[in-house]
Amino acid sequence: MRIVKLLAAAAALALLAGPALAQAPEKPKITIGVGGKPLLYYLPLSIAESKGYFKEAGLDVEINDFGGGSRALQALLGGSVDVVTGAYEHTIRMQTKGQDVRAVLELGRFPGIVLAVKKDRAGTIKTAADLKGKKIGVTAPGSSTNFFVNYLMAKAGASYKDAAFIGVGTGLSAVAAIKKGEIDAIANLDPVISKLETDGDVFILADTRTEAGTKAIFGGSNPAAVVYMKNDFIEKNPNTAQAIVTAHYKALKWIASASPEEIAKAVPEAYYLGDKDLYIRAVKASLDTYSRTGIITLDGMKSALGMLKEFDDELKAVKDEDLPKTFVDRFVKKAAGS
């Protein structure tokens, strides 16, 4: 009788341990690419790292910062990174090019991108159409900041091909480009924009850090930063994909409950751009941008596609019914416990 009880107990333990073992990441050591890690656009990545959420999920993560979203995407396509935190729009564009890249979690529900003009150019640049012939600083050519300006110019009746786009990065190099007069306008994110505003170097032409600002520009929500990867990676490593999503999802939930001061304490001092109080103000200005659910809505997908169609003829044939394949929602649903 004692042996029977012991066998039953062992079987019960095996049943409990089975799911946990089955969910161990197939590829525990992964590399994540990002295009400007100190930007608040990518704050959930930094929080997942600093709070130990990756380690909790069984992952050993190396983060490569490429200083621009297009470069992080190139690294994914080239195979030097496994995963990217980057703009959702890249998944749509890659699908049309035969690259099955899919988002697995929404990090930002609003872009948080701001188009600002150097203050002494105020007399000549009053609308996006006035950017024709001007030098515009973006995080990197082909990045979401570049797409944002392309869209604004197209809506204003101008072509982005008539402007010069210059990669200025995502930190003090971007600030310096404006201060030195190397560019006429800049499309960037916080804390860079808050730094330039505080110093009185720019005036704002378009701002997507709030719901109202985003709707005024796009007519609705517009998904921003996401976690994306190749679909074959997802199929070969579903437990790893789940671990990546779970870690980022925990970070989103922590951000939603944390104060700006707590957030500032959780990131490296280098993120402050030399001014902690300014960074805290930038966090306050950006808190509304983060996703509440991690789910990209169909309306958000349509809004992103509509933006791209304004200036990219290659996407004219993409239909709304093609969009669901750009986002895999099962991982975030599991992370949320649904």
GIFEN-V328621 format. One record per residue. N is the residue number from 1. RES is the residue in one letter. SS is DSSP state (H for helix, E for strand, L for the rest). PSI is psi in whole degrees, -180 to 180 (* if undefined). OMEGA is omega in whole degrees, 0 to 359 (none if undefined). Layout:
n:res:ss:psi:omega
N:RES:SS:PSI:OMEGA
N:RES:SS:PSI:OMEGA
//
This chain:
n:res:ss:psi:omega
1:M:L:-40:180
2:R:H:-40:180
3:I:H:-41:179
4:V:H:-43:179
5:K:H:-41:179
6:L:H:-41:178
7:L:H:-40:179
8:A:H:-41:179
9:A:H:-41:179
10:A:H:-39:179
11:A:H:-41:179
12:A:H:-41:178
13:L:H:-38:179
14:A:H:-39:179
15:L:H:-39:180
16:L:H:-40:183
17:A:H:-29:184
18:G:H:-56:181
19:P:H:-39:181
20:A:H:-43:180
21:L:H:-38:182
22:A:H:-26:184
23:Q:L:3:177
24:A:L:135:182
25:P:L:132:177
26:E:L:-30:181
27:K:L:81:186
28:P:L:-27:179
29:K:E:112:183
30:I:E:160:177
31:T:E:129:180
32:I:E:129:176
33:G:E:145:180
34:V:E:151:182
35:G:L:64:180
36:G:L:61:186
37:K:L:-39:181
38:P:L:-13:180
39:L:L:145:178
40:L:H:-20:174
41:Y:H:-34:183
42:Y:H:20:182
43:L:H:-42:181
44:P:H:-33:177
45:L:H:-48:180
46:S:H:-37:179
47:I:H:-42:178
48:A:H:-35:179
49:E:H:-52:186
50:S:H:-31:181
51:K:L:-4:177
52:G:L:18:182
53:Y:H:-31:177
54:F:H:-46:180
55:K:H:-40:178
56:E:H:-32:181
57:A:L:2:178
58:G:L:22:184
59:L:L:143:171
60:D:E:103:191
61:V:E:133:170
62:E:E:130:182
63:I:E:124:177
64:N:E:121:181
65:D:E:117:183
66:F:L:-2:175
67:G:L:2:178
68:G:L:142:185
69:G:H:-36:181
70:S:H:-33:180
71:R:H:-36:176
72:A:H:-40:177
73:L:H:-45:179
74:Q:H:-38:179
75:A:H:-39:178
76:L:H:-48:181
77:L:H:-32:180
78:G:H:-11:177
79:G:L:8:181
80:S:L:-12:171
81:V:L:157:181
82:D:L:-32:189
83:V:E:154:176
84:V:E:139:162
85:T:E:116:185
86:G:E:-173:185
87:A:E:139:179
88:Y:L:-35:184
89:E:H:-29:182
90:H:H:-32:180
91:T:H:-39:179
92:I:H:-48:182
93:R:H:-39:181
94:M:H:-35:177
95:Q:H:-39:180
96:T:H:-18:180
97:K:L:12:178
98:G:L:13:177
99:Q:L:113:185
100:D:L:77:179
101:V:E:131:185
102:R:E:142:173
103:A:E:148:178
104:V:E:-8:180
105:L:E:134:173
106:E:E:127:176
107:L:L:-36:181
108:G:E:130:180
109:R:L:-19:173
110:F:L:146:185
111:P:L:-38:184
112:G:L:4:181
113:I:L:141:180
114:V:E:135:172
115:L:E:117:181
116:A:E:149:183
117:V:E:139:177
118:K:E:133:191
119:K:H:-37:182
120:D:H:3:175
121:R:H:8:185
122:A:L:-32:182
123:G:L:-23:184
124:T:L:-18:180
125:I:L:98:182
126:K:L:-22:177
127:T:L:171:179
128:A:H:-27:179
129:A:H:-28:181
130:D:H:-2:179
131:L:H:-7:177
132:K:L:128:180
133:G:L:3:183
134:K:L:164:177
135:K:E:123:184
136:I:E:124:178
137:G:E:129:176
138:V:E:164:181
139:T:L:-46:173
140:A:L:145:176
141:P:L:135:181
142:G:L:5:179
143:S:L:177:181
144:S:H:-32:177
145:T:H:-36:177
146:N:H:-45:179
147:F:H:-38:182
148:F:H:-46:179
149:V:H:-40:177
150:N:H:-46:181
151:Y:H:-47:181
152:L:H:-40:179
153:M:H:-42:179
154:A:H:-44:178
155:K:H:-30:182
156:A:L:3:177
157:G:L:16:179
158:A:L:166:178
159:S:L:135:179
160:Y:H:-20:180
161:K:H:-16:180
162:D:H:6:178
163:A:L:161:178
164:A:E:121:181
165:F:E:128:185
166:I:E:127:178
167:G:E:121:181
168:V:L:1:179
169:G:L:-160:191
170:T:L:11:182
171:G:L:-133:183
172:L:H:-25:177
173:S:H:-36:178
174:A:H:-42:178
175:V:H:-45:181
176:A:H:-35:182
177:A:H:-38:177
178:I:H:-49:184
179:K:H:-34:181
180:K:L:-5:180
181:G:L:20:180
182:E:L:-20:179
183:I:L:158:180
184:D:L:-30:182
185:A:E:165:182
186:I:E:138:171
187:A:E:113:185
188:N:E:-168:185
189:L:L:177:176
190:D:L:145:12
191:P:L:0:181
192:V:H:-48:183
193:I:H:-44:179
194:S:H:-36:177
195:K:H:-47:180
196:L:H:-37:177
197:E:H:-49:182
198:T:H:-38:181
199:D:L:-5:178
200:G:L:27:183
201:D:L:-18:188
202:V:E:165:165
203:F:E:150:188
204:I:E:130:178
205:L:E:-35:179
206:A:E:137:189
207:D:E:120:179
208:T:L:32:178
209:R:L:-10:180
210:T:L:163:177
211:E:H:-43:181
212:A:H:-44:180
213:G:H:-39:180
214:T:H:-45:180
215:K:H:-36:179
216:A:H:-33:183
217:I:H:-44:186
218:F:H:-14:182
219:G:L:1:180
220:G:L:-166:179
221:S:L:160:181
222:N:L:106:184
223:P:L:143:185
224:A:L:-113:181
225:A:E:140:176
226:V:E:170:167
227:V:E:124:179
228:Y:E:159:182
229:M:E:169:177
230:K:E:144:182
231:N:H:-31:179
232:D:H:-30:174
233:F:H:-42:179
234:I:H:-46:183
235:E:H:-37:181
236:K:H:-26:187
237:N:L:59:183
238:P:H:-35:179
239:N:H:-35:177
240:T:H:-44:177
241:A:H:-41:179
242:Q:H:-43:180
243:A:H:-41:179
244:I:H:-46:181
245:V:H:-44:181
246:T:H:-42:180
247:A:H:-45:179
248:H:H:-37:180
249:Y:H:-42:177
250:K:H:-39:179
251:A:H:-42:177
252:L:H:-44:181
253:K:H:-37:178
254:W:H:-44:179
255:I:H:-40:182
256:A:H:-25:183
257:S:H:-7:185
258:A:L:156:175
259:S:L:159:176
260:P:H:-36:179
261:E:H:-41:178
262:E:H:-38:178
263:I:H:-43:179
264:A:H:-37:179
265:K:H:-24:186
266:A:L:-5:181
267:V:L:161:178
268:P:L:147:180
269:E:H:-25:179
270:A:H:-22:179
271:Y:H:-20:187
272:Y:H:-13:186
273:L:L:35:177
274:G:L:5:184
275:D:L:99:183
276:K:H:-41:180
277:D:H:-39:178
278:L:H:-41:179
279:Y:H:-41:179
280:I:H:-41:177
281:R:H:-38:179
282:A:H:-39:177
283:V:H:-46:179
284:K:H:-39:181
285:A:H:-20:186
286:S:H:-8:186
287:L:H:-30:182
288:D:H:-16:187
289:T:H:-21:188
290:Y:E:144:182
291:S:L:141:178
292:R:L:-24:186
293:T:L:-22:186
294:G:L:-1:182
295:I:L:131:173
296:I:L:121:180
297:T:L:157:178
298:L:H:-37:177
299:D:H:-39:177
300:G:H:-42:177
301:M:H:-45:180
302:K:H:-39:179
303:S:H:-43:179
304:A:H:-43:179
305:L:H:-42:178
306:G:H:-39:178
307:M:H:-48:183
308:L:H:-36:181
309:K:H:-23:181
310:E:L:-29:185
311:F:L:-6:183
312:D:L:102:183
313:D:H:-26:180
314:E:H:-19:183
315:L:H:3:183
316:K:L:-33:184
317:A:L:-9:181
318:V:L:133:182
319:K:L:157:180
320:D:H:-35:181
321:E:H:-11:176
322:D:H:-16:190
323:L:H:-37:182
324:P:H:-26:180
325:K:H:-4:176
326:T:H:-7:184
327:F:E:126:176
328:V:L:116:188
329:D:L:-7:188
330:R:H:-29:183
331:F:H:-42:180
332:V:H:-34:178
333:K:H:-39:178
334:K:H:-40:179
335:A:H:-34:181
336:A:L:-7:178
337:G:L:14:180
338:S:L:*:none
//
